[in-house]
Structure formats: structure tokens, C-alpha cells
Amino acid sequence: SSELTQDPAVSVALGQTVTITCQGDSLRLFYASWYQQKPGQAPLLVIYGKNYRSSGIPDRFSGSSSGSTASLTITGAQAEDEAVYYCDSRDSSGSHPIWVFGGGTKVTVL
Amino acid sequence: QVQLVESGGGVVQPGRSLRLSCAASGFSFSNFGMHWVRQAPGKGLEWVAVIWNDGGKRYYGDSVKGRFTISRDNSKNTLYLQMNSLRAEDMAVYYCARAECGGGCMDYWGQGTLVTVSS
């Protein structure tokens, strides 16, 4: 079955840079999208496509992709960036398209 | 501004049915595909289903195929999820989300509605 793999947790010092990765075969064909979710809130689109920020997302967030791995980088992490980050992508390897989410990476800002 | 408001969640016994609704406003609903995504308590996001803008195509995740039906009424700007034969593992917050980025992203999400499956 289709799968996107993310590290469960990562920490970053305030003002430093952190990169979160997402691995999966579907990423060879489709770009990942990245979502930020804070406790008790709905997910918020952060990055989509090659490296496009959703409206209102600070430019410290950026995305990249290589082969079967997509990455989300926060350059100069702020306290408000502490959240769980999910990647997702479309997958067409089966008989019909599906969408798949990674398990999420909890980012802690120290 | 784009708004998606889910409703219809609640407590339901295993094996029973429930219908969720998602009222859309602030955009031309009939021009966009729509997704349902769920999140079990303390767990990650799970894609449930998608429907094309005209309702012509619908696809489902394996865990709900054959039990859930996604539909829409473009005249009412409303998305639906009919959930039958509910199981304990279907208990989750259900979100509707707008499909964008050529189908590659979900750019607006509702606040979610909680479905509790319990006897």
C-alpha cells in the first residue's frame, strides 16, 4: 500500500534551522504538500507544489524535493512554529487515485 | 473569505449510520473538488474520500470503501459524507477540505466535526 514516512519528532533551538523529511514512492511523480497543525486546530496548508507558500505563510518556510524525498525547512524557527507537520501527496500507483498523509512530525522549539 | 463548516457529528452505536455535511461559502463551490479527511483521537491525518467538482468521480480510502459515500449538492454549496456500518475505528474528527493546486493540495479546511462510535 502507499505510504509516506516521516520522523515522529524533531527539536530545534529558537532561531535555528530545522528540516523535516517525507519519504515515499508517490513523491517521484507528485509533489508533496505540507500542513501545520497546532493542538485543537484544523490543519493549515503551508507549502505546496515545487516550493510555493500558502497565503500568509512566512518566508522562513520552504520546501524542496529530490527523488522519493520531500523536505520542509524552517529557517529561523520561531516559538509559534511549534506544531505537528504532515506531508501528503496524491498517489496513482493503484487502480484509482488516492491521497496519502505521512504520520506527522512534531516540531518542538526549544 | 473561504469558509467550510462541518456538521452532523455525534455519538452513534457500532453498525449504525451517520451523515456529515460541510457547508461551503466564499468561493465558487462547483469549481472545486472536495475531500474528507479524518483524525482519530491523538493520531495523524487519514484521507477518507474525494469528489470531483461536478460529482462525476469519487474515490475512497481502503478503510472506508464500500461503507462510506461522498456526495455533493452544488446548488446548496454542500458536501456530504454518508457513513454506514460504523465501527469503533471510525471514531475521529472529520474534516472537509477544498482540493486545489491541480488536485495536489488541500488549501482550506473546516474546523472538523467529531464522530464517536460507542455502544
Chai-1 contact restraints between the chains, C-beta under 6 A:
chainA,res_idxA,chainB,res_idxB,connection_type,confidence,min_distance_angstrom,max_distance_angstrom,comment,restraint_id
A,Y31,B,G104,contact,1.0,0.0,6.0,A-B,restraint_1
A,S33,B,C105,contact,1.0,0.0,6.0,A-B,restraint_2
A,A42,B,Y95,contact,1.0,0.0,6.0,A-B,restraint_3
A,A42,B,W109,contact,1.0,0.0,6.0,A-B,restraint_4
A,A42,B,Q111,contact,1.0,0.0,6.0,A-B,restraint_5
A,A42,B,G112,contact,1.0,0.0,6.0,A-B,restraint_6
A,P43,B,W109,contact,1.0,0.0,6.0,A-B,restraint_7
A,L45,B,C105,contact,1.0,0.0,6.0,A-B,restraint_8
A,L45,B,D107,contact,1.0,0.0,6.0,A-B,restraint_9
A,Y48,B,C101,contact,1.0,0.0,6.0,A-B,restraint_10
A,Y48,B,C105,contact,1.0,0.0,6.0,A-B,restraint_11
A,G49,B,C101,contact,1.0,0.0,6.0,A-B,restraint_12
A,Y86,B,L45,contact,1.0,0.0,6.0,A-B,restraint_13
A,R90,B,G104,contact,1.0,0.0,6.0,A-B,restraint_14
A,H96,B,Y59,contact,1.0,0.0,6.0,A-B,restraint_15
A,P97,B,Y59,contact,1.0,0.0,6.0,A-B,restraint_16
A,W99,B,W47,contact,1.0,0.0,6.0,A-B,restraint_17
A,F101,B,L45,contact,1.0,0.0,6.0,A-B,restraint_18
A,G103,B,G44,contact,1.0,0.0,6.0,A-B,restraint_19
A,G104,B,G44,contact,1.0,0.0,6.0,A-B,restraint_20
